[in-house]
């Protein structure tokens, strides 16, 4: 039964995990967003209460 032979599949498994753990993370962490988020104004806006007659 050839599917019980671990020789080719073990090397494929190890190689794929090496790709996932060594090659891909630096590519993901080096990604730069095109629009960096800017800080909003932290000043509180004064709001007026509504004077609606609630019945």
MODELLER restraints for C-alpha pairs under 7 A, 6 or more apart:
rsr = mdl.restraints
at = mdl.atoms
